[in-house]
Each structure stands twice: as structure tokens, then as C-alpha cells.
Amino acid sequence: MTPTETRAALERLALQPSKAMGQNFLVDRNIAYLIVDAAGLHSEDTVLEIGPGLGALTELLLEHVARVVAVEKDGRLCEFLRERFGQCQQLQLIHADALEFDFVPVAPFKVVANLPYAVATPLLQRLVDSPARPRRMVLTVQREVADRLVAKPRTKDYGALTLFTQLYYEVRREHIISPRCFIPPPAIDSAVVSLRLAPHPLLEPAFEAPFKEYVRAGFGQRRKMLRGVLPKSPTRVAVTVDQVEAALKRIGVLPTARGEELSLAQWLLLTRELVAPAPAEPKQP
Ligand code: SAM
């Protein structure tokens, strides 16, 4: 929708966009095309769209895929979308809070969404942790969140969100979007990120929970050394200072390392070493 059409629709609905609901509506058609293109859609796909709003992306998605399941929290926008798309058989519009919506029955699906900023991170984590983990996601989020998703070790943006997402997904930052592309304009830049499910799991299922507990502990006090924070963390797989130091040594990391210094690969090795250390070499007689 053009800026004029968007303003007219909001006026007709007497809808004062809600900041709490992240209601910034996309009015740049080129950006809408870029987002949909980045998803590599096929005609047989099902796409889950979170927060369809006035339908800026929905309209394009319906041109590309077999089914769009659109979950919108605001009832007034649902009414508008029902009117706009009529009895379109491809569109399943659901009036619900995506933070509580059960994605599993929709699977398999891809996700394309301009996420409401206030809940972008919990929504992303819900999708990443879902048993129906989508194989592809293209999401518009705050630029700051995008930076955290693609962050490298030893940077301020690198943290638990980076690792929890990269455990399952290859993440790319595709585009920066100026506030001018939305009505009303948000206060900050946005970014489009694409997430592609890794072809093979990086970690055996039994190690996932301890990995997350160690990472949370390691970044809970990010300026502290791992040998200081991991033994104190309330992990199911308790460890001692000696065990942390020995495990760090075995993976070739200094015993004074902090969580932010370890790459994802090193965090995976450390988890395996702490949970199921390799048996010690037999001593030579
Ligand atoms: N997709 C539209 C676009 O690109 O113009 C609107 C995007 S706007 C950034 C976010 C949308 O998410 C709004 O329509 C808002 O009402 C909706 N929303 C906010 N919180 C939500 C939630 N918890 N569950 C589902 N939709 C939500």
C-alpha cells in the first residue's frame, strides 16, 4: 500500500497506531519485494506471517505461495484484512497473540514477517525453540537485534541470543531499512535478517539443555571468567572450577577465558567436555 492508501486506511479504521504493539506499517513496495524475494519462496510453500497489519507483505506472499497463515493480535486489523482479502482461500487469518499461538499444526512452514519490535526477540526465540522449527525465516527486526543475531565473538553484541539462534540457523543480515519506509516512522533503523535452518544439528539433543545453561551463565556476568561463573550457575550438570579449567585446556582455550571470547564451535566443544568428558589417556607404565 502507498503512504496515501495507508493513511486513508488508518483514518477509516480510526486506528491510532500503537507503539506497544509495534504498529509501524510498511509503505515502501521495493522493500516489500526485497523481503519476499529473500525468502526464496516456492508455489507449494506455506508461509506464517506474524503481524500482517494492513497486509503490505500479505498481498505479495499470496502471489507466491499456496497458503499464508497470518496471525494478528489487533482485532481491528483482522477486520480490515478480512474485508481487503475477502474469501481468499489461500489466506488463513487468525486473530491471536503470536506469543501464545501454537505453530506446530501449521508445520512445515516458512516465516516472513515485519515483527512488532516490542516482542521481536521473544517471538524469534519461540520460533527457534519450536518443535516445528521453520526451515527458513525472513524477519524485519530492530537493527540492534539484527546486529546481535550476526555478532562475532569479543564484540558487545555477541551473546546468548547470537548463540541460541546460530545453534540452529545460518543467519544473514540482508538489508537496512530506513524509518521513512514505515508509517508512522519508528525511532530507529530496522534490518531484514534471513535465517536458514542448518542442514544438520550442530549438537546432539542431550547436550542442548546444558549448552543453554552454560551460555546463560557465561553471559549473565560477561566480564567474569568462565571458571568463576560456570561452577556457581544453577546448572543441571554441575561443574567445579577444576573441571572448567581442564575442559578449557582440552579445547585449546586459556583457563582465564570469558564467555564472550569463545566462538559457537568452542562453546559446543566446551559443553561436550563438561557434560561427557573424554576418558583420560591411560598412563604409560
Ligand atoms: N506486516 C505489516 C507491515 O509490514 O506493514 C505490519 C507490521 S507491524 C511492524 C507489526 C504488526 O504486528 C502489527 O500489525 C501489530 O498489530 C501486530 N502485532 C503486535 N503484537 C503482536 C502479537 N503479539 N501477535 C501478533 N501480532 C502482533
py3Dmol code that shows the C-alpha trace and the ligand (Angstrom):
import py3Dmol

protein = """\
ATOM      1  CA  MET A   1       0.000   0.000   0.000  1.00  0.00           C
ATOM      2  CA  THR A   2       1.178   3.519  -0.758  1.00  0.00           C
ATOM      3  CA  PRO A   3       1.622   6.076   2.044  1.00  0.00           C
ATOM      4  CA  THR A   4      -1.642   7.753   0.962  1.00  0.00           C
ATOM      5  CA  GLU A   5      -3.594   4.481   0.984  1.00  0.00           C
ATOM      6  CA  THR A   6      -2.109   3.555   4.358  1.00  0.00           C
ATOM      7  CA  ARG A   7      -3.049   6.896   5.946  1.00  0.00           C
ATOM      8  CA  ALA A   8      -6.545   6.629   4.469  1.00  0.00           C
ATOM      9  CA  ALA A   9      -6.981   3.082   5.831  1.00  0.00           C
ATOM     10  CA  LEU A  10      -5.814   4.124   9.305  1.00  0.00           C
ATOM     11  CA  GLU A  11      -8.164   7.088   9.240  1.00  0.00           C
ATOM     12  CA  ARG A  12     -11.112   4.971   8.138  1.00  0.00           C
ATOM     13  CA  LEU A  13     -10.402   2.493  10.935  1.00  0.00           C
ATOM     14  CA  ALA A  14      -9.859   5.396  13.376  1.00  0.00           C
ATOM     15  CA  LEU A  15      -6.718   3.499  14.303  1.00  0.00           C
ATOM     16  CA  GLN A  16      -4.074   5.382  16.222  1.00  0.00           C
ATOM     17  CA  PRO A  17      -1.030   3.113  15.677  1.00  0.00           C
ATOM     18  CA  SER A  18       0.013   1.542  18.960  1.00  0.00           C
ATOM     19  CA  LYS A  19       3.684   1.725  19.933  1.00  0.00           C
ATOM     20  CA  ALA A  20       3.265  -1.138  22.386  1.00  0.00           C
ATOM     21  CA  MET A  21       2.041  -3.314  19.506  1.00  0.00           C
ATOM     22  CA  GLY A  22       4.849  -2.134  17.223  1.00  0.00           C
ATOM     23  CA  GLN A  23       2.381  -0.805  14.663  1.00  0.00           C
ATOM     24  CA  ASN A  24       4.682   0.679  12.032  1.00  0.00           C
ATOM     25  CA  PHE A  25       3.238  -0.125   8.627  1.00  0.00           C
ATOM     26  CA  LEU A  26       5.487  -0.736   5.635  1.00  0.00           C
ATOM     27  CA  VAL A  27       4.782   1.679   2.805  1.00  0.00           C
ATOM     28  CA  ASP A  28       7.757   1.022   0.525  1.00  0.00           C
ATOM     29  CA  ARG A  29       6.878  -1.527  -2.127  1.00  0.00           C
ATOM     30  CA  ASN A  30      10.521  -2.109  -3.139  1.00  0.00           C
ATOM     31  CA  ILE A  31      11.370  -3.158   0.404  1.00  0.00           C
ATOM     32  CA  ALA A  32       8.344  -5.450   0.467  1.00  0.00           C
ATOM     33  CA  TYR A  33       9.660  -7.119  -2.714  1.00  0.00           C
ATOM     34  CA  LEU A  34      13.166  -7.449  -1.216  1.00  0.00           C
ATOM     35  CA  ILE A  35      11.761  -9.147   1.888  1.00  0.00           C
ATOM     36  CA  VAL A  36       9.633 -11.605  -0.057  1.00  0.00           C
ATOM     37  CA  ASP A  37      12.496 -12.299  -2.509  1.00  0.00           C
ATOM     38  CA  ALA A  38      14.889 -13.091   0.347  1.00  0.00           C
ATOM     39  CA  ALA A  39      12.585 -15.915   1.480  1.00  0.00           C
ATOM     40  CA  GLY A  40      13.175 -17.963  -1.710  1.00  0.00           C
ATOM     41  CA  LEU A  41       9.506 -18.971  -1.810  1.00  0.00           C
ATOM     42  CA  HIS A  42       8.022 -21.807  -3.859  1.00  0.00           C
ATOM     43  CA  SER A  43       4.448 -22.149  -5.080  1.00  0.00           C
ATOM     44  CA  GLU A  44       3.777 -25.129  -2.783  1.00  0.00           C
ATOM     45  CA  ASP A  45       5.026 -23.357   0.392  1.00  0.00           C
ATOM     46  CA  THR A  46       3.065 -22.431   3.497  1.00  0.00           C
ATOM     47  CA  VAL A  47       4.146 -19.100   4.995  1.00  0.00           C
ATOM     48  CA  LEU A  48       3.437 -17.990   8.524  1.00  0.00           C
ATOM     49  CA  GLU A  49       3.168 -14.209   8.714  1.00  0.00           C
ATOM     50  CA  ILE A  50       3.223 -12.696  12.192  1.00  0.00           C
ATOM     51  CA  GLY A  51       1.508  -9.325  12.419  1.00  0.00           C
ATOM     52  CA  PRO A  52       0.105  -8.826   8.900  1.00  0.00           C
ATOM     53  CA  GLY A  53      -1.092  -5.311   9.849  1.00  0.00           C
ATOM     54  CA  LEU A  54      -2.751  -3.769   6.801  1.00  0.00           C
ATOM     55  CA  GLY A  55      -1.449  -6.522   4.520  1.00  0.00           C
ATOM     56  CA  ALA A  56       1.626  -4.923   2.894  1.00  0.00           C
ATOM     57  CA  LEU A  57       3.501  -8.252   2.832  1.00  0.00           C
ATOM     58  CA  THR A  58       0.425 -10.487   2.822  1.00  0.00           C
ATOM     59  CA  GLU A  59      -0.563  -9.252  -0.615  1.00  0.00           C
ATOM     60  CA  LEU A  60       2.812 -10.232  -2.121  1.00  0.00           C
ATOM     61  CA  LEU A  61       3.002 -13.517  -0.236  1.00  0.00           C
ATOM     62  CA  LEU A  62      -0.375 -14.572  -1.649  1.00  0.00           C
ATOM     63  CA  GLU A  63       1.049 -14.108  -5.155  1.00  0.00           C
ATOM     64  CA  HIS A  64       3.892 -16.546  -4.427  1.00  0.00           C
ATOM     65  CA  VAL A  65       2.756 -19.411  -2.196  1.00  0.00           C
ATOM     66  CA  ALA A  66      -0.020 -21.947  -1.714  1.00  0.00           C
ATOM     67  CA  ARG A  67      -1.017 -20.871   1.790  1.00  0.00           C
ATOM     68  CA  VAL A  68      -0.473 -17.900   4.095  1.00  0.00           C
ATOM     69  CA  VAL A  69      -1.301 -18.264   7.776  1.00  0.00           C
ATOM     70  CA  ALA A  70      -1.412 -14.733   9.185  1.00  0.00           C
ATOM     71  CA  VAL A  71      -1.562 -14.213  12.951  1.00  0.00           C
ATOM     72  CA  GLU A  72      -2.628 -10.707  14.007  1.00  0.00           C
ATOM     73  CA  LYS A  73      -3.256  -9.570  17.584  1.00  0.00           C
ATOM     74  CA  ASP A  74      -5.251  -6.421  16.770  1.00  0.00           C
ATOM     75  CA  GLY A  75      -8.910  -7.243  16.055  1.00  0.00           C
ATOM     76  CA  ARG A  76      -9.463  -4.042  14.067  1.00  0.00           C
ATOM     77  CA  LEU A  77      -6.675  -5.012  11.659  1.00  0.00           C
ATOM     78  CA  CYS A  78      -8.140  -8.511  11.345  1.00  0.00           C
ATOM     79  CA  GLU A  79     -11.457  -6.960  10.305  1.00  0.00           C
ATOM     80  CA  PHE A  80      -9.675  -4.764   7.766  1.00  0.00           C
ATOM     81  CA  LEU A  81      -7.778  -7.738   6.326  1.00  0.00           C
ATOM     82  CA  ARG A  82     -10.976  -9.820   6.059  1.00  0.00           C
ATOM     83  CA  GLU A  83     -12.506  -7.015   4.029  1.00  0.00           C
ATOM     84  CA  ARG A  84      -9.365  -6.474   1.961  1.00  0.00           C
ATOM     85  CA  PHE A  85      -8.705 -10.097   1.021  1.00  0.00           C
ATOM     86  CA  GLY A  86     -12.325 -11.286   1.089  1.00  0.00           C
ATOM     87  CA  GLN A  87     -12.820 -15.010   0.805  1.00  0.00           C
ATOM     88  CA  CYS A  88      -9.292 -15.690  -0.480  1.00  0.00           C
ATOM     89  CA  GLN A  89      -8.924 -19.464   0.036  1.00  0.00           C
ATOM     90  CA  GLN A  90      -5.130 -19.272   0.347  1.00  0.00           C
ATOM     91  CA  LEU A  91      -5.271 -16.984   3.377  1.00  0.00           C
ATOM     92  CA  GLN A  92      -5.947 -18.246   6.875  1.00  0.00           C
ATOM     93  CA  LEU A  93      -6.278 -15.209   9.097  1.00  0.00           C
ATOM     94  CA  ILE A  94      -6.024 -15.869  12.814  1.00  0.00           C
ATOM     95  CA  HIS A  95      -6.851 -13.300  15.474  1.00  0.00           C
ATOM     96  CA  ALA A  96      -4.359 -14.269  18.184  1.00  0.00           C
ATOM     97  CA  ASP A  97      -1.278 -13.286  20.111  1.00  0.00           C
ATOM     98  CA  ALA A  98       1.676 -14.882  18.322  1.00  0.00           C
ATOM     99  CA  LEU A  99       3.436 -15.204  21.673  1.00  0.00           C
ATOM    100  CA  GLU A 100       0.802 -17.770  22.652  1.00  0.00           C
ATOM    101  CA  PHE A 101      -0.113 -19.220  19.276  1.00  0.00           C
ATOM    102  CA  ASP A 102       0.693 -22.903  18.702  1.00  0.00           C
ATOM    103  CA  PHE A 103       2.777 -23.019  15.500  1.00  0.00           C
ATOM    104  CA  VAL A 104       3.027 -26.805  15.412  1.00  0.00           C
ATOM    105  CA  PRO A 105      -0.204 -27.559  13.473  1.00  0.00           C
ATOM    106  CA  VAL A 106       0.915 -25.106  10.737  1.00  0.00           C
ATOM    107  CA  ALA A 107       4.181 -27.012  10.049  1.00  0.00           C
ATOM    108  CA  PRO A 108       6.021 -27.315   7.779  1.00  0.00           C
ATOM    109  CA  PHE A 109       6.201 -23.601   7.090  1.00  0.00           C
ATOM    110  CA  LYS A 110       8.481 -20.667   6.363  1.00  0.00           C
ATOM    111  CA  VAL A 111       8.137 -17.375   8.202  1.00  0.00           C
ATOM    112  CA  VAL A 112       8.037 -13.949   6.601  1.00  0.00           C
ATOM    113  CA  ALA A 113       7.231 -11.067   8.925  1.00  0.00           C
ATOM    114  CA  ASN A 114       7.857  -7.493   9.901  1.00  0.00           C
ATOM    115  CA  LEU A 115       7.903  -8.277  13.580  1.00  0.00           C
ATOM    116  CA  PRO A 116       6.400  -5.972  16.213  1.00  0.00           C
ATOM    117  CA  TYR A 117       9.553  -4.595  17.832  1.00  0.00           C
ATOM    118  CA  ALA A 118       8.447  -4.785  21.457  1.00  0.00           C
ATOM    119  CA  VAL A 119       8.222  -8.579  21.233  1.00  0.00           C
ATOM    120  CA  ALA A 120      10.583  -9.353  18.336  1.00  0.00           C
ATOM    121  CA  THR A 121      13.160 -11.183  20.469  1.00  0.00           C
ATOM    122  CA  PRO A 122      10.719 -13.435  22.400  1.00  0.00           C
ATOM    123  CA  LEU A 123       8.863 -14.198  19.157  1.00  0.00           C
ATOM    124  CA  LEU A 124      12.100 -15.149  17.440  1.00  0.00           C
ATOM    125  CA  GLN A 125      13.130 -17.345  20.374  1.00  0.00           C
ATOM    126  CA  ARG A 126       9.715 -19.060  20.354  1.00  0.00           C
ATOM    127  CA  LEU A 127      10.156 -19.903  16.675  1.00  0.00           C
ATOM    128  CA  VAL A 128      13.747 -21.055  17.104  1.00  0.00           C
ATOM    129  CA  ASP A 129      12.800 -23.280  20.054  1.00  0.00           C
ATOM    130  CA  SER A 130       9.595 -24.599  18.496  1.00  0.00           C
ATOM    131  CA  PRO A 131       9.332 -28.328  17.801  1.00  0.00           C
ATOM    132  CA  ALA A 132       8.079 -27.132  14.397  1.00  0.00           C
ATOM    133  CA  ARG A 133      11.228 -25.093  13.790  1.00  0.00           C
ATOM    134  CA  PRO A 134      10.758 -23.351  10.388  1.00  0.00           C
ATOM    135  CA  ARG A 135      13.340 -24.149   7.727  1.00  0.00           C
ATOM    136  CA  ARG A 136      13.514 -20.554   6.542  1.00  0.00           C
ATOM    137  CA  MET A 137      12.665 -17.200   8.123  1.00  0.00           C
ATOM    138  CA  VAL A 138      12.918 -13.670   6.788  1.00  0.00           C
ATOM    139  CA  LEU A 139      12.245 -11.152   9.512  1.00  0.00           C
ATOM    140  CA  THR A 140      12.360  -7.403   9.863  1.00  0.00           C
ATOM    141  CA  VAL A 141      13.624  -6.521  13.316  1.00  0.00           C
ATOM    142  CA  GLN A 142      15.253  -3.574  15.035  1.00  0.00           C
ATOM    143  CA  ARG A 143      18.757  -3.088  13.620  1.00  0.00           C
ATOM    144  CA  GLU A 144      20.173  -3.632  17.095  1.00  0.00           C
ATOM    145  CA  VAL A 145      18.564  -7.091  17.267  1.00  0.00           C
ATOM    146  CA  ALA A 146      19.888  -7.947  13.792  1.00  0.00           C
ATOM    147  CA  ASP A 147      23.381  -6.937  14.939  1.00  0.00           C
ATOM    148  CA  ARG A 148      23.098  -9.293  17.913  1.00  0.00           C
ATOM    149  CA  LEU A 149      21.995 -12.174  15.695  1.00  0.00           C
ATOM    150  CA  VAL A 150      25.060 -11.940  13.429  1.00  0.00           C
ATOM    151  CA  ALA A 151      27.570 -10.776  16.054  1.00  0.00           C
ATOM    152  CA  LYS A 152      31.115 -12.116  16.255  1.00  0.00           C
ATOM    153  CA  PRO A 153      32.921 -13.160  19.481  1.00  0.00           C
ATOM    154  CA  ARG A 154      34.588 -10.401  21.506  1.00  0.00           C
ATOM    155  CA  THR A 155      32.033  -7.775  20.452  1.00  0.00           C
ATOM    156  CA  LYS A 156      29.417  -6.107  22.625  1.00  0.00           C
ATOM    157  CA  ASP A 157      26.548  -7.531  20.549  1.00  0.00           C
ATOM    158  CA  TYR A 158      27.716 -11.136  20.901  1.00  0.00           C
ATOM    159  CA  GLY A 159      25.713 -13.020  23.485  1.00  0.00           C
ATOM    160  CA  ALA A 160      23.178 -15.689  24.351  1.00  0.00           C
ATOM    161  CA  LEU A 161      20.768 -14.573  21.595  1.00  0.00           C
ATOM    162  CA  THR A 162      23.544 -14.951  18.997  1.00  0.00           C
ATOM    163  CA  LEU A 163      24.451 -18.443  20.148  1.00  0.00           C
ATOM    164  CA  PHE A 164      20.922 -19.736  20.779  1.00  0.00           C
ATOM    165  CA  THR A 165      19.941 -18.695  17.248  1.00  0.00           C
ATOM    166  CA  GLN A 166      23.123 -19.797  15.482  1.00  0.00           C
ATOM    167  CA  LEU A 167      22.879 -23.191  17.168  1.00  0.00           C
ATOM    168  CA  TYR A 168      20.125 -23.954  14.642  1.00  0.00           C
ATOM    169  CA  TYR A 169      20.286 -21.292  11.934  1.00  0.00           C
ATOM    170  CA  GLU A 170      22.691 -19.720   9.486  1.00  0.00           C
ATOM    171  CA  VAL A 171      21.881 -16.035   9.878  1.00  0.00           C
ATOM    172  CA  ARG A 172      22.459 -13.222   7.376  1.00  0.00           C
ATOM    173  CA  ARG A 173      21.714  -9.544   7.629  1.00  0.00           C
ATOM    174  CA  GLU A 174      20.166  -8.711   4.247  1.00  0.00           C
ATOM    175  CA  HIS A 175      19.151  -5.028   4.248  1.00  0.00           C
ATOM    176  CA  ILE A 176      18.938  -1.986   6.467  1.00  0.00           C
ATOM    177  CA  ILE A 177      15.564  -0.241   6.302  1.00  0.00           C
ATOM    178  CA  SER A 178      15.188   3.449   6.954  1.00  0.00           C
ATOM    179  CA  PRO A 179      12.404   4.647   9.296  1.00  0.00           C
ATOM    180  CA  ARG A 180      10.989   6.546   6.284  1.00  0.00           C
ATOM    181  CA  CYS A 181       9.734   3.264   4.831  1.00  0.00           C
ATOM    182  CA  PHE A 182       7.101   2.972   7.568  1.00  0.00           C
ATOM    183  CA  ILE A 183       4.048   4.890   8.767  1.00  0.00           C
ATOM    184  CA  PRO A 184       4.462   6.041  11.456  1.00  0.00           C
ATOM    185  CA  PRO A 185       8.285   6.052  11.209  1.00  0.00           C
ATOM    186  CA  PRO A 186       9.938   4.184  14.102  1.00  0.00           C
ATOM    187  CA  ALA A 187      12.658   5.994  16.062  1.00  0.00           C
ATOM    188  CA  ILE A 188      15.378   3.590  14.883  1.00  0.00           C
ATOM    189  CA  ASP A 189      16.641   1.782  11.790  1.00  0.00           C
ATOM    190  CA  SER A 190      15.334  -1.672  11.050  1.00  0.00           C
ATOM    191  CA  ALA A 191      17.051  -4.576   9.346  1.00  0.00           C
ATOM    192  CA  VAL A 192      15.946  -7.596   7.387  1.00  0.00           C
ATOM    193  CA  VAL A 193      17.555 -10.837   8.515  1.00  0.00           C
ATOM    194  CA  SER A 194      17.283 -14.202   6.851  1.00  0.00           C
ATOM    195  CA  LEU A 195      17.646 -17.411   8.820  1.00  0.00           C
ATOM    196  CA  ARG A 196      18.214 -20.760   7.152  1.00  0.00           C
ATOM    197  CA  LEU A 197      17.887 -23.928   9.212  1.00  0.00           C
ATOM    198  CA  ALA A 198      21.250 -25.713   9.379  1.00  0.00           C
ATOM    199  CA  PRO A 199      21.130 -28.927   7.310  1.00  0.00           C
ATOM    200  CA  HIS A 200      22.364 -30.981  10.272  1.00  0.00           C
ATOM    201  CA  PRO A 201      22.040 -30.310  14.019  1.00  0.00           C
ATOM    202  CA  LEU A 202      25.261 -28.905  15.469  1.00  0.00           C
ATOM    203  CA  LEU A 203      24.672 -30.502  18.852  1.00  0.00           C
ATOM    204  CA  GLU A 204      23.220 -33.829  19.988  1.00  0.00           C
ATOM    205  CA  PRO A 205      19.801 -33.278  21.664  1.00  0.00           C
ATOM    206  CA  ALA A 206      21.071 -34.429  25.074  1.00  0.00           C
ATOM    207  CA  PHE A 207      23.596 -31.575  25.140  1.00  0.00           C
ATOM    208  CA  GLU A 208      21.188 -28.770  24.214  1.00  0.00           C
ATOM    209  CA  ALA A 209      19.872 -28.006  27.706  1.00  0.00           C
ATOM    210  CA  PRO A 210      23.337 -27.908  29.346  1.00  0.00           C
ATOM    211  CA  PHE A 211      24.662 -25.804  26.420  1.00  0.00           C
ATOM    212  CA  LYS A 212      21.934 -23.232  27.047  1.00  0.00           C
ATOM    213  CA  GLU A 213      22.512 -23.232  30.788  1.00  0.00           C
ATOM    214  CA  TYR A 214      26.262 -22.755  30.408  1.00  0.00           C
ATOM    215  CA  VAL A 215      25.819 -19.993  27.832  1.00  0.00           C
ATOM    216  CA  ARG A 216      23.283 -18.197  30.017  1.00  0.00           C
ATOM    217  CA  ALA A 217      25.681 -18.394  32.954  1.00  0.00           C
ATOM    218  CA  GLY A 218      28.662 -17.341  30.817  1.00  0.00           C
ATOM    219  CA  PHE A 219      26.928 -14.205  29.557  1.00  0.00           C
ATOM    220  CA  GLY A 220      24.970 -13.458  32.761  1.00  0.00           C
ATOM    221  CA  GLN A 221      28.180 -11.974  34.097  1.00  0.00           C
ATOM    222  CA  ARG A 222      30.020 -11.454  30.845  1.00  0.00           C
ATOM    223  CA  ARG A 223      33.066  -9.706  32.305  1.00  0.00           C
ATOM    224  CA  LYS A 224      33.806 -12.642  34.593  1.00  0.00           C
ATOM    225  CA  MET A 225      35.915 -15.674  33.719  1.00  0.00           C
ATOM    226  CA  LEU A 226      34.111 -18.900  32.886  1.00  0.00           C
ATOM    227  CA  ARG A 227      35.952 -20.765  35.625  1.00  0.00           C
ATOM    228  CA  GLY A 228      34.400 -18.301  38.082  1.00  0.00           C
ATOM    229  CA  VAL A 229      30.793 -18.284  36.793  1.00  0.00           C
ATOM    230  CA  LEU A 230      30.089 -21.790  35.489  1.00  0.00           C
ATOM    231  CA  PRO A 231      30.603 -23.594  38.827  1.00  0.00           C
ATOM    232  CA  LYS A 232      28.189 -21.169  40.529  1.00  0.00           C
ATOM    233  CA  SER A 233      25.468 -21.440  37.892  1.00  0.00           C
ATOM    234  CA  PRO A 234      22.361 -23.450  38.763  1.00  0.00           C
ATOM    235  CA  THR A 235      23.077 -25.964  36.026  1.00  0.00           C
ATOM    236  CA  ARG A 236      21.667 -29.463  35.967  1.00  0.00           C
ATOM    237  CA  VAL A 237      25.164 -30.616  35.119  1.00  0.00           C
ATOM    238  CA  ALA A 238      27.169 -29.094  37.937  1.00  0.00           C
ATOM    239  CA  VAL A 239      30.852 -28.451  37.393  1.00  0.00           C
ATOM    240  CA  THR A 240      33.809 -27.497  39.553  1.00  0.00           C
ATOM    241  CA  VAL A 241      36.469 -24.865  38.890  1.00  0.00           C
ATOM    242  CA  ASP A 242      38.961 -27.650  38.147  1.00  0.00           C
ATOM    243  CA  GLN A 243      36.628 -29.275  35.637  1.00  0.00           C
ATOM    244  CA  VAL A 244      36.065 -25.973  33.818  1.00  0.00           C
ATOM    245  CA  GLU A 245      39.795 -25.274  33.662  1.00  0.00           C
ATOM    246  CA  ALA A 246      40.546 -28.801  32.444  1.00  0.00           C
ATOM    247  CA  ALA A 247      37.805 -28.661  29.802  1.00  0.00           C
ATOM    248  CA  LEU A 248      39.023 -25.263  28.544  1.00  0.00           C
ATOM    249  CA  LYS A 249      42.546 -26.636  28.310  1.00  0.00           C
ATOM    250  CA  ARG A 250      41.381 -29.707  26.362  1.00  0.00           C
ATOM    251  CA  ILE A 251      39.638 -27.494  23.772  1.00  0.00           C
ATOM    252  CA  GLY A 252      42.682 -25.253  23.473  1.00  0.00           C
ATOM    253  CA  VAL A 253      41.320 -22.199  25.290  1.00  0.00           C
ATOM    254  CA  LEU A 254      43.084 -20.272  28.067  1.00  0.00           C
ATOM    255  CA  PRO A 255      41.776 -21.057  31.583  1.00  0.00           C
ATOM    256  CA  THR A 256      41.136 -17.328  32.077  1.00  0.00           C
ATOM    257  CA  ALA A 257      38.695 -17.122  29.127  1.00  0.00           C
ATOM    258  CA  ARG A 258      35.395 -15.244  29.379  1.00  0.00           C
ATOM    259  CA  GLY A 259      32.209 -16.438  27.667  1.00  0.00           C
ATOM    260  CA  GLU A 260      32.319 -13.677  25.066  1.00  0.00           C
ATOM    261  CA  GLU A 261      35.735 -14.892  23.840  1.00  0.00           C
ATOM    262  CA  LEU A 262      34.516 -18.335  22.766  1.00  0.00           C
ATOM    263  CA  SER A 263      33.107 -18.954  19.284  1.00  0.00           C
ATOM    264  CA  LEU A 264      29.981 -21.076  18.837  1.00  0.00           C
ATOM    265  CA  ALA A 265      32.191 -24.039  17.870  1.00  0.00           C
ATOM    266  CA  GLN A 266      34.192 -23.617  21.093  1.00  0.00           C
ATOM    267  CA  TRP A 267      31.006 -23.375  23.196  1.00  0.00           C
ATOM    268  CA  LEU A 268      29.854 -26.657  21.647  1.00  0.00           C
ATOM    269  CA  LEU A 269      33.178 -28.325  22.419  1.00  0.00           C
ATOM    270  CA  LEU A 270      33.174 -26.951  25.958  1.00  0.00           C
ATOM    271  CA  THR A 271      29.643 -28.264  26.588  1.00  0.00           C
ATOM    272  CA  ARG A 272      30.586 -31.741  25.400  1.00  0.00           C
ATOM    273  CA  GLU A 273      33.733 -31.693  27.534  1.00  0.00           C
ATOM    274  CA  LEU A 274      31.835 -30.618  30.645  1.00  0.00           C
ATOM    275  CA  VAL A 275      28.890 -32.986  30.251  1.00  0.00           C
ATOM    276  CA  ALA A 276      30.677 -36.054  28.927  1.00  0.00           C
ATOM    277  CA  PRO A 277      34.429 -35.576  29.182  1.00  0.00           C
ATOM    278  CA  ALA A 278      36.515 -37.870  27.005  1.00  0.00           C
ATOM    279  CA  PRO A 279      38.144 -40.620  29.106  1.00  0.00           C
ATOM    280  CA  ALA A 280      41.694 -39.726  30.182  1.00  0.00           C
ATOM    281  CA  GLU A 281      44.555 -41.293  28.223  1.00  0.00           C
ATOM    282  CA  PRO A 282      45.860 -44.399  30.094  1.00  0.00           C
ATOM    283  CA  LYS A 283      49.133 -43.605  31.880  1.00  0.00           C
ATOM    284  CA  GLN A 284      52.252 -45.156  30.354  1.00  0.00           C
ATOM    285  CA  PRO A 285      53.729 -47.816  32.676  1.00  0.00           C
TER     286      PRO A 285
END
"""
ligand_1 = """\
27
SAM
N 3.165 -6.611 8.384
C 2.691 -5.246 8.461
C 3.574 -4.353 7.613
O 4.663 -4.814 7.241
O 3.188 -3.229 7.328
C 2.640 -4.724 9.889
C 3.943 -4.844 10.637
S 3.926 -4.011 12.191
C 5.661 -3.750 12.357
C 3.642 -5.286 13.398
C 2.249 -5.925 13.386
O 2.211 -6.934 14.411
C 1.089 -5.005 13.708
O 0.057 -5.260 12.789
C 0.644 -5.395 15.129
O -0.727 -5.173 15.392
C 0.975 -6.867 15.128
N 1.251 -7.443 16.464
C 1.800 -6.837 17.548
N 1.974 -7.703 18.550
C 1.546 -8.907 18.081
C 1.467 -10.210 18.655
N 1.888 -10.442 19.903
N 0.944 -11.214 17.905
C 0.529 -10.993 16.630
N 0.577 -9.773 16.044
C 1.071 -8.749 16.754
"""
view = py3Dmol.view(width=600, height=400)
view.addModel(protein, "pdb")
view.setStyle({"model": 0}, {"cartoon": {"style": "trace"}})
view.addModel(ligand_1, "xyz")
view.setStyle({"model": 1}, {"stick": {}})
view.zoomTo()
view.show()
